[in-house]
Amino acid sequence: MGFGKPPAEFDERRLSVVRDSFGPSLRLVADTLSLRLDSVEATGEVATAPRPVHIAAGVLPAGTVAAQRITVAGLHDGRPVLRFRAHWYCTTDLGPAWDLRPTGWHVTVDGDAPLDVDIRFPVPLDRMAATSPSYTANCAVNAVPFVCAAPPGIRTTADLPQIVAALGPS
């Protein structure tokens, strides 16, 4: 991801990988909302560490990349109608300063019913590496019975019921 490298070494090829990774999900959301996308584009920027940052993999020297912000946008008539933005960072102390939280997701929706939602992970940072994989895997694991019960063929999340955790005996 380029952490610890000079900012000029940001690999622009990463943008096409991120576009190709997140673009299909953005298109699925657009299809579900009956929005037509003409294209999907990705942009990126980096921020540096103003002082040395100690992480598990070593030290990021001051002035090197400590964060990257990637935006994947679905465009219609040349303007973004859906946008996914990811911040990947090793510290929240950055130059230039970015509005980052220690953990969690921030969701904003502009439209007829605007939303601005923060979802924080109530886990100490020293336990985050052991806990965070569950935030990604749980939905897929809980979808297994619905996928198995679905008719043969390719299915998307739009074809399945809302997936919620089964927290007790079946």
N, C-alpha and C positions, 0 to 999 in steps of 0.2 A: 504494500500500500504506500510505500515511499516514506514511511516514518523514519526520521533520522537522516534523511537525504536533503541536499540543498533544494530549495523550492523550484529552482529553474529546471530540475530534473524530473518534474511531474510528467509522467508518461501519458500522453494524450490517447494512446491506444486503450488505456483503461476505460475511457468514456464509451467506446464502442462495446466493450465487454459488459459494462453496467447497463447500457441501453438495451443490449440483447438479453440480459438477465431479468431486468425489471420491466421492460417494454411489454411483454406478453401479459403480465398482470395488469398493467395500466390499460391495455386494450380490452381485457376482460371486464374491468370496471366500466370502461366507456360503453362497451356493448350492453352491459346490464342496465346502464342508465340511458340507453338509446342515444348516445353521443357519437357522432362520426369523427374519427380521427383521420387526418390526412397523412400525418407522419408522427414519429416519436423521435425526440432528440435528447441528447445528454450534454450537460455542461459541468464543469468542475472548477474548484478553486482550493487553494491550500492556505493554512495559517501556520505560523512558526512558533516555536517555544522561545519566549524572551529570555529564559535562563535554562540551565541544564535540567532535564526531567529524568528521574529514575523510574524505570519500569521493569517488569520481570525479565525482559529480554536484554536489558542493559541500560545505557544512558543515551538519551537524545540530546546532543549538544545544542546549546543556545543558537538560534538562527536557523535551525533545521526544521523540516516538516514535522509537526506534532498533531495536525488535524487535516482532514479533507472534507469538503462539502460537495456532494454530487447531487445534481438535480436532473431528473428524467421527466420530460414534459411531453404530453400528448397535445398536438397542435391541430386546430381546425381553422381554415382560412387564415393561416399565418399567425394565429395567436394561441397561447396555451389555454386549454380548457380543463386539463387535469395535470397535476404536478405531484411527483413524489420526490422528497428531498431527504437524503441521508447525511448525517454528520458522523464521521468516524474519527475518534480522537483519543489521544493518550493523556491529555490534561485539559482542564477548562481554562487554564491560564495561558492565553494565546495572544499573539500579535499578528494582525489586528484582533481585538476582542470580539468574540462571537457570543451570542446569547445561548449558552448551553447549560443544561442541567446535569447533575452528576450521573443520573441514570434515567431511563424511561423513554417514553414516546411523547411527542407533541403533535397533535392533529388539529389542523385548521380547515374549516370549510367556509368558503365564500359563496353566498347565494341567497335564496329566499329565506332560509332558516340557518343563518351563520352559526358556526360553532368554533370554540377555541378550547381544546381539551388537553390537559396534561395527565399522562398516566405514568406514575412513578413506581419504581420497583423498591419495596420496603425491605431491602436486603443490604447488609453492610457491604461496602465495596470490597473488603477482603474475601467475601464469600460469593461475589458476583460471577466469577469465572465458573464456579461449580453449579450455580443456580441458573444462569441465563440460558443455557441450552433448552431448558424446559419451556421457556417462553415461546420458542420456535416450534418445538416438537409436539407439544400437547395437542394442538389443533389437528395435526395430521394423524396422530395416534387415535384421537377420539372420532375421527372420520372413518376409520376402518370398517365398522359395521354398516355404515350407510353406503360406502363404496361397494362393499360385497353384496348388498341388497339391491343395488342399482342394476338396470338392464345392461346387457353387454354393450360395449362401445366406449368412446372417449367421453368423459364427463368433466365438467368444470364445477367450481364452487357455486355457480349460478344454477346448476342442475340439482344440487343437493339441498337438504333442509339445513337450517341453521345448526351449526355444530357447537354443542355445549358439552361440558365435562359431565360424565356419569360419576357422581361422588358417593354412591352407595351400592349395596348389593343389587344385582339385576333381578 
